[in-house]
Amino acid sequence: KYIPADGTGLKMADIGCGTGYHLRRYQERGFEITGVDGSEEMLKQARIANPGIEFIQTDVDSIPLPSETYDYALCIEVLRYLPDILPSLKEIKRILKPNGTALITAAPVFQANLYPIVNRLTLALKTKNLTQLKQFFHSYGELLKKSEEAGFKDIEIHGVYGGFSIWFERIVPSIMPAYLKTWEKIDDKTADAPVLKNLSNMFLIVAKA
């Protein structure tokens, strides 16, 4: 929806690219791509899977890429691991060309699956079955304010998906096909609805530099 089918002549940066599993399809669509991640182990896998794409190891709040260079910047599932998201948002805005597009995900603090509470309980109780990694969650208002402080304009914040699939998949995976078939019809109408988007399980920020 936000990325053109034909990327010929366009540059894309993936900030926090991990193993770069989705970058090949953008490369095949003609985009010139640079991937950035803090983990060299992740980047080793990314380079094997994506020959011809440039990968750089660096922190996401200090990106060694030239200013006003990229038409699109992706930052997927990164903000939830950052205590302070503003430096990273500023860097993403800096590397984009004027009117370039940023697509950034964040984890809502009021999400319906209650994961923010589970994350804190996991850390406090040191539950072995769940990952011991502190994550950070944000409200719609906070993301809007931080995006504006970073210098973005035409900011949209969308709810991406709702429901409790993360827990059903863990506890009763056998019901997932039927659950998803039913829930997807509801989710399409509610995940990005006013007010209800605050209960979604992921935010998508779409903004212009």
Phi and psi in degrees as a GROMACS rama.xvg file:
@    title "Ramachandran Plot"
@    xaxis  label "Phi"
@    yaxis  label "Psi"
@TYPE xy
-103.209  -9.8976  TYR-2
-116.745  127.194  ILE-3
-66.1197  150.817  PRO-4
-65.1348  -34.6841  ALA-5
-106.854  112.675  ASP-6
-99.9561  14.8482  GLY-7
-57.1273  126.229  THR-8
82.9704  2.66917  GLY-9
-110.264  144.571  LEU-10
-107.302  139.201  LYS-11
-130.03  135.361  MET-12
-114.541  133.355  ALA-13
-110.098  108.696  ASP-14
-93.2946  113.389  ILE-15
83.2101  49.0757  GLY-16
-74.9578  -17.1486  CYS-17
59.9652  -130.828  GLY-18
-81.5986  -0.973265  THR-19
65.2752  31.2094  GLY-20
-63.2662  -25.6279  TYR-21
-100.281  -1.2753  HIS-22
-75.7055  -27.111  LEU-23
-59.3709  -39.0317  ARG-24
-66.8972  -31.3962  ARG-25
-74.5336  -35.1923  TYR-26
-61.8928  -42.1062  GLN-27
-66.2477  -23.5346  GLU-28
-86.2114  0.483387  ARG-29
105.99  -3.27707  GLY-30
-70.5513  143.173  PHE-31
-91.2705  119.219  GLU-32
-118.659  140.903  ILE-33
-124.466  128.739  THR-34
-108.244  138.548  GLY-35
-127.027  134.071  VAL-36
-156.771  155.562  ASP-37
-84.8873  -13.2424  GLY-38
-102.621  117.602  SER-39
-67.9181  -32.0428  GLU-40
-62.9893  -43.2917  GLU-41
-61.9179  -42.5795  MET-42
-68.7132  -30.2271  LEU-43
-59.4146  -44.4526  LYS-44
-66.3319  -39.3787  GLN-45
-62.8986  -41.0656  ALA-46
-66.9155  -36.7193  ARG-47
-66.4566  -42.2836  ILE-48
-77.9916  -21.1338  ALA-49
-133.36  67.1762  ASN-50
-61.1376  139.851  PRO-51
95.5173  -6.89788  GLY-52
-103.583  137.147  ILE-53
-81.051  130.747  GLU-54
-125.043  139.036  PHE-55
-131.031  131.948  ILE-56
-89.0998  123.44  GLN-57
-169.398  162.473  THR-58
-72.6325  148.944  ASP-59
-79.6284  -7.18187  VAL-60
-100.282  6.87441  ASP-61
-152.646  83.889  SER-62
-95.5044  118.8  ILE-63
-80.4402  57.5424  PRO-64
-121.781  149.46  LEU-65
-67.5122  150.223  PRO-66
-69.9596  150.648  SER-67
50.786  50.2162  GLU-68
-115.965  -31.3463  THR-69
-106.344  143.4  TYR-70
-82.7634  -32.4433  ASP-71
-136.186  142.36  TYR-72
-131.395  127.21  ALA-73
-104.282  143.284  LEU-74
-147.479  91.0069  CYS-75
-107.497  124.383  ILE-76
55.6741  44.6615  GLU-77
-114.158  -45.2075  VAL-78
-57.8586  -30.1433  LEU-79
-65.267  -13.1052  ARG-80
-104.873  5.18609  TYR-81
-109.173  122.552  LEU-82
-61.2905  -33.2906  PRO-83
-130.775  113.948  ASP-84
-87.2385  -14.7737  ILE-85
-62.9414  -45.3441  LEU-86
-57.3092  -40.0577  PRO-87
-68.0939  -41.898  SER-88
-61.6661  -40.5265  LEU-89
-63.6913  -39.1508  LYS-90
-67.275  -40.7437  GLU-91
-62.7442  -43.6874  ILE-92
-63.1305  -39.6924  LYS-93
-62.2406  -40.6405  ARG-94
-80.1336  -12.3265  ILE-95
-80.7323  144.284  LEU-96
-64.3973  157.682  LYS-97
-53.1582  129.028  PRO-98
71.835  9.21866  ASN-99
-64.9917  159.735  GLY-100
-108.968  130.51  THR-101
-105.202  136.472  ALA-102
-124.338  110.895  LEU-103
-132.392  131.904  ILE-104
-101.773  155.524  THR-105
-148.075  160.03  ALA-106
-99.0036  119.473  ALA-107
-67.882  142.198  PRO-108
-74.1707  -25.6557  VAL-109
-104.676  22.3425  PHE-110
-57.9677  144.553  GLN-111
-63.4808  -28.7391  ALA-112
-79.9775  0.875734  ASN-113
63.6383  20.5596  LEU-114
-60.9068  -35.0925  TYR-115
-56.5638  -39.1705  PRO-116
-68.5  -43.8735  ILE-117
-60.9375  -41.2427  VAL-118
-60.4636  -43.9213  ASN-119
-69.5352  -39.3536  ARG-120
-64.5069  -38.6717  LEU-121
-60.3196  -42.698  THR-122
-67.7991  -40.0821  LEU-123
-71.481  -39.7559  ALA-124
-94.0959  -8.96553  LEU-125
53.2244  52.5066  LYS-126
-71.513  126.266  THR-127
-71.294  -26.4281  LYS-128
-79.1755  -12.3448  ASN-129
-122.378  151.011  LEU-130
-64.5377  130.478  THR-131
-88.1545  75.4253  GLN-132
-143.674  116.936  LEU-133
-68.6583  129.446  LYS-134
-117.618  165.526  GLN-135
-125.112  135.824  PHE-136
-122.922  149.463  PHE-137
-134.853  148.278  HIS-138
-87.4054  164.136  SER-139
-55.6359  -47.6944  TYR-140
-62.8073  -39.4913  GLY-141
-65.435  -43.8949  GLU-142
-63.8489  -39.4234  LEU-143
-63.7054  -45.5854  LEU-144
-62.692  -46.9644  LYS-145
-65.0599  -37.8062  LYS-146
-64.9562  -40.0459  SER-147
-65.9605  -41.2647  GLU-148
-63.5683  -30.6889  GLU-149
-75.1762  -12.4031  ALA-150
102.738  6.27106  GLY-151
-74.2489  158.571  PHE-152
-132.989  172.27  LYS-153
48.2352  49.0003  ASP-154
-82.2554  127.427  ILE-155
-119.739  138.943  GLU-156
-125.968  116.484  ILE-157
-110.921  144.966  HIS-158
-83.4982  133.059  GLY-159
-97.5463  -48.8676  VAL-160
-154.873  150.782  TYR-161
-122.152  -163.471  GLY-162
89.8227  -169.615  GLY-163
-123.06  26.8016  PHE-164
-60.5252  -30.8669  SER-165
-60.0301  -35.1909  ILE-166
-86.1349  -38.9001  TRP-167
-59.8214  -38.685  PHE-168
-64.518  -34.015  GLU-169
-79.4885  -40.8588  ARG-170
-92.2371  -46.0509  ILE-171
-134.379  68.4258  VAL-172
-58.798  -22.2717  PRO-173
-65.1286  -22.8761  SER-174
-89.1351  -4.68766  ILE-175
-57.525  -47.0511  MET-176
-56.9312  -46.1429  PRO-177
-68.3328  -40.7585  ALA-178
-60.831  -49.0135  TYR-179
-63.71  -38.2311  LEU-180
-60.8128  -41.062  LYS-181
-78.0689  -45.2017  THR-182
-69.6864  -34.1405  TRP-183
-58.1287  -35.3868  GLU-184
-66.6669  -38.1646  LYS-185
-72.8341  -42.7945  ILE-186
-61.3878  -37.8932  ASP-187
-58.3978  -30.8596  ASP-188
-94.0709  -17.2742  LYS-189
-116.025  -30.0364  THR-190
-58.7408  -34.9121  ALA-191
-111.87  15.1965  ASP-192
-73.6438  149.612  ALA-193
-52.0671  142.281  PRO-194
71.2652  -54.225  VAL-195
-64.0559  -25.9844  LEU-196
-60.0008  -25.4147  LYS-197
-66.7926  -19.1355  ASN-198
-96.9269  1.68539  LEU-199
-67.8565  164.826  SER-200
-94.3242  -2.85036  ASN-201
-156.019  140.012  MET-202
-100.922  144.95  PHE-203
-119.55  117.54  LEU-204
-91.2591  125.892  ILE-205
-118.421  118.834  VAL-206
-146.968  156.281  ALA-207
-105.452  144.557  LYS-208
